[in-house]
């Protein structure tokens, strides 16, 4: 399985400001030495040696994650603004998905606001299967695309080959992958998804305010979280912010590290980034999370930032 991040910001999109861009350029210029620009190789080496917050931005789009099972089969999670870039990438690569499987964690704006601009949905030959455990979620999606909120409605504009599947069974098979879901603590509810495929495991838990019961060593918790290869998890706040914003539905990154250590997760990807945070601040949080994990446990946990456009192999 291959994961591709198309949007990792939470709450609302967060474009880079002109002042931030100028500051990054100024910082890079001050680092350049004559030896760094002697030839193409030295220039590339210089760029690769820059700090992550300068050269590897987290991006500003809201949640969308692609899980590719094979060249022709994939699962998409959430339809934040990142799904627009996903569609553009498919067009560049010449991908023609026979069936697009789109799973929703919930229907807050930051998780659906890219759907009206999802190009494949307007292709009459596209077959799109929408999935959610929420009853009557079809009417919720359609309500986002009607006057006066949006000039184009789903009816008559998007492909007629749309299917809306309410998840009622505990699991289902999608292109040979086993998909399960679990309700997390978030205002109005939000679902995490687990995918098992060819001996590898993946969990996407975008919006979650972790609770004591999530750490309980129940069989249900073990079956869903224990030992997963990749966990994408809400890490929006610092501990102080999480206390101040209790019941807002998001977790402190330190608590998310505790959670990953408890369930012996192999790789944790910090997700649903606070829109007020700059790339420099996000990298600082990443460094703090790594230091905290080392002090807290002997279990080897890899921790990374979810970065727009990046890809990983599960």
C-alpha positions in Angstrom: 0.0 0.0 0.0 1.1 3.5 -0.7 -0.2 6.6 1.1 -0.3 10.0 -0.5 -1.2 13.1 1.5 -3.2 15.7 -0.4 -4.4 17.8 2.6 -3.4 17.7 6.2 -4.6 21.0 7.7 -7.5 21.1 10.1 -10.5 23.5 10.5 -9.9 25.6 7.3 -7.4 26.0 4.5 -4.2 27.8 5.4 -2.3 29.4 2.4 1.1 30.7 3.0 1.1 34.5 3.5 3.3 36.9 1.5 5.3 37.8 4.7 6.0 34.1 5.4 7.2 33.6 1.8 9.5 36.6 2.0 10.8 35.4 5.3 11.6 31.9 3.9 13.3 33.4 0.9 15.4 35.8 3.0 16.4 32.9 5.3 17.5 30.8 2.4 19.5 33.6 0.7 21.4 34.3 4.0 22.5 30.6 4.1 23.9 30.5 0.5 27.7 30.2 0.2 29.5 30.5 -3.1 30.2 26.8 -3.1 26.5 26.2 -3.0 25.8 27.6 -6.5 28.8 26.3 -8.4 26.9 23.8 -10.5 23.5 22.0 -10.6 24.7 19.3 -8.2 25.8 21.7 -5.5 22.6 23.7 -5.8 20.6 20.5 -5.4 22.7 19.5 -2.4 22.2 22.9 -0.8 18.4 22.7 -1.2 18.2 19.2 0.2 20.3 20.4 3.2 17.8 23.1 4.2 15.7 22.6 7.3 12.4 20.9 6.8 10.4 24.0 7.7 12.0 25.9 4.8 12.0 23.3 2.1 9.3 20.8 3.0 6.1 22.7 3.9 3.2 20.9 5.5 0.8 22.6 3.0 -2.4 24.5 3.5 -5.1 22.2 2.1 -7.7 20.5 4.3 -8.0 16.7 4.8 -7.7 14.3 1.9 -5.6 11.1 2.0 -5.2 8.6 -0.9 -4.4 5.0 -0.1 -3.3 3.3 -3.2 -3.6 -0.5 -3.2 -2.3 -1.0 -6.7 -1.9 1.0 -9.9 -5.6 0.7 -10.6 -7.2 0.5 -7.1 -7.3 3.0 -4.4 -9.3 4.3 -1.4 -9.7 8.1 -0.7 -10.4 9.4 2.7 -12.2 12.7 3.1 -12.9 15.4 0.5 -11.3 18.5 1.9 -9.6 21.0 -0.5 -6.8 18.5 -0.9 -9.0 16.4 -3.2 -8.7 19.1 -5.9 -5.0 18.5 -6.1 -5.6 14.7 -6.1 -7.8 15.0 -9.2 -5.2 17.2 -10.9 -2.5 14.7 -10.2 -4.6 11.9 -11.6 -5.1 13.9 -14.8 -1.4 14.5 -15.1 -0.6 10.8 -14.6 -3.3 9.7 -16.9 -5.1 7.7 -14.2 -8.6 6.6 -15.2 -10.1 5.1 -12.1 -12.8 2.5 -13.0 -14.3 3.1 -9.5 -13.5 5.7 -7.0 -14.0 4.7 -3.3 -14.4 7.8 -1.1 -14.8 7.3 2.7 -15.9 10.2 5.0 -14.9 10.6 8.6 -17.6 13.2 9.1 -19.1 16.1 7.3 -17.7 19.3 8.8 -16.8 21.8 6.1 -13.0 21.1 6.1 -13.7 17.5 5.1 -16.1 18.1 2.3 -15.3 21.6 0.9 -13.3 20.1 -2.0 -16.0 17.8 -3.3 -17.7 20.5 -5.6 -14.3 21.0 -7.3 -13.4 17.3 -7.7 -13.0 16.9 -11.5 -13.7 13.2 -11.9 -17.2 13.7 -10.4 -18.2 15.6 -13.5 -17.1 12.9 -15.9 -20.2 10.9 -17.0 -18.1 7.7 -17.2 -16.9 8.0 -13.6 -18.2 5.6 -11.0 -18.0 7.0 -7.5 -18.9 5.1 -4.4 -19.3 7.2 -1.2 -19.1 5.5 2.2 -20.1 6.6 5.7 -21.7 5.0 8.7 -24.0 8.1 9.0 -27.6 7.4 8.1 -28.9 9.5 5.2 -25.5 11.1 4.6 -26.4 11.4 0.9 -28.8 14.3 1.7 -26.0 15.9 3.7 -23.6 15.8 0.8 -26.2 17.1 -1.6 -27.1 19.9 0.7 -23.6 21.3 0.4 -24.1 21.7 -3.3 -27.3 23.7 -3.7 -28.3 27.3 -4.0 -27.4 29.7 -2.4 -24.3 27.9 -1.1 -23.0 26.7 -4.5 -24.1 27.5 -8.1 -23.9 23.8 -9.3 -25.9 21.0 -7.8 -25.1 17.3 -7.9 -28.2 16.5 -9.8 -27.7 16.8 -13.5 -24.1 17.9 -13.3 -22.1 15.2 -11.6 -21.9 11.7 -12.9 -25.1 9.7 -12.6 -22.9 6.7 -11.5 -22.8 7.9 -7.9 -23.5 5.4 -5.1 -24.1 6.1 -1.5 -23.3 3.3 0.9 -24.3 3.5 4.5 -21.9 1.3 6.5 -23.9 -1.0 8.8 -21.7 -4.1 8.9 -18.6 -4.2 11.1 -16.3 -4.5 8.0 -16.3 -4.6 4.3 -14.0 -5.6 1.4 -12.9 -3.0 -1.0 -10.7 -4.2 -3.9 -9.5 -7.0 -1.7 -8.7 -4.8 1.3 -10.5 -5.3 4.6 -11.9 -1.9 5.9 -13.3 -1.4 9.4 -14.5 1.8 11.2 -14.8 3.1 14.7 -16.5 6.1 16.2 -14.2 8.6 17.8 -14.8 11.5 20.2 -15.6 14.6 18.2 -18.5 17.1 18.2 -21.2 15.4 16.2 -19.1 12.3 15.9 -16.2 11.3 13.5 -15.1 7.9 12.4 -11.7 6.4 12.2 -11.0 3.8 9.5 -8.6 0.8 9.5 -7.5 -0.9 6.3 -5.7 -4.3 6.3 -4.2 -5.4 3.0 -1.7 -8.2 2.2 -0.4 -8.3 5.7 -0.1 -4.6 6.3 -2.3 -2.3 8.4 -3.2 1.4 8.2 -5.4 3.6 10.4 -6.8 7.0 9.5 -8.2 9.0 12.5 -8.3 12.5 11.4 -10.5 14.2 14.0 -10.3 12.7 17.5 -10.2 14.0 21.1 -8.6 11.0 22.7 -10.4 9.7 25.9 -9.4 7.3 28.7 -11.4 4.5 27.1 -9.3 4.8 24.0 -6.3 3.6 26.1 -8.2 0.7 27.8 -6.8 -2.7 26.9 -10.1 -4.0 25.6 -10.3 -6.5 22.8 -12.0 -3.9 20.6 -9.2 -1.4 21.1 -6.6 -4.1 20.5 -8.3 -5.3 17.3 -8.4 -1.8 15.8 -5.2 -0.1 17.0 -2.6 -2.5 18.3 0.6 -2.8 16.2 -0.6 -1.0 13.1 2.1 -0.1 10.6 0.9 3.4 9.9 -1.4 5.6 12.1 -2.5 9.0 10.8 -3.8 10.8 13.9 -5.2 14.1 15.1 -2.3 16.1 16.8 -3.7 19.6 16.4 -2.9 21.0 19.8 -0.2 21.4 22.4 -1.2 20.1 25.8 -2.0 23.6 27.1 -4.2 24.2 24.1 -6.0 20.9 24.5 -6.8 21.7 28.2 -8.0 25.2 27.2 -10.1 23.8 24.3 -11.5 20.8 26.1 -14.4 19.2 24.2 -13.4 20.9 20.9 -12.7 17.5 19.5 -9.0 17.5 18.9 -5.9 16.0 20.7 -2.6 17.3 22.1 0.3 15.8 20.1 1.8 14.5 23.4 -1.4 12.6 24.1 -1.4 11.2 20.6 2.2 10.0 21.1 1.1 8.3 24.4 -1.7 6.6 22.4 0.7 5.4 19.7 3.1 4.1 22.3 0.3 2.3 24.2 -0.7 0.4 21.1 2.8 -0.2 19.9 2.2 1.6 16.6 5.1 1.5 14.2 4.8 4.9 12.5 2.7 7.9 13.7 1.9 10.7 11.3 0.9 14.0 12.9 -2.2 15.2 11.2 -5.0 17.9 11.2 -2.5 20.6 11.7 -3.5 23.8 13.5 -4.1 26.4 10.8 -2.4 29.1 12.9 0.8 27.2 13.0 3.6 28.0 10.6 5.9 25.3 9.1 8.6 26.3 11.6 6.1 25.8 14.5 4.9 22.4 13.2 8.5 21.2 12.9 9.1 22.3 16.5 6.1 20.3 17.6 7.5 17.3 15.7 10.8 17.6 17.4 9.1 17.9 20.8 6.9 14.8 20.0 10.0 12.8 19.1 11.8 13.8 22.2 8.8 13.0 24.4 8.4 9.6 22.8 12.1 8.7 23.5 11.7 9.7 27.2 8.4 8.0 27.6 9.0 4.5 26.3 11.6 2.0 25.0 9.2 1.1 22.2 10.7 2.4 18.9 8.1 4.8 17.4 8.7 6.7 14.2 7.0 10.1 14.2 6.6 12.2 11.1 4.5 15.3 10.0 1.9 14.7 7.4 3.1 16.8 4.5 1.0 17.7 1.5 2.2 15.9 -1.6 4.4 13.4 0.3 4.0 9.7 -0.1 4.9 6.7 2.0 4.9 3.0 1.6 2.9 1.0 4.3 
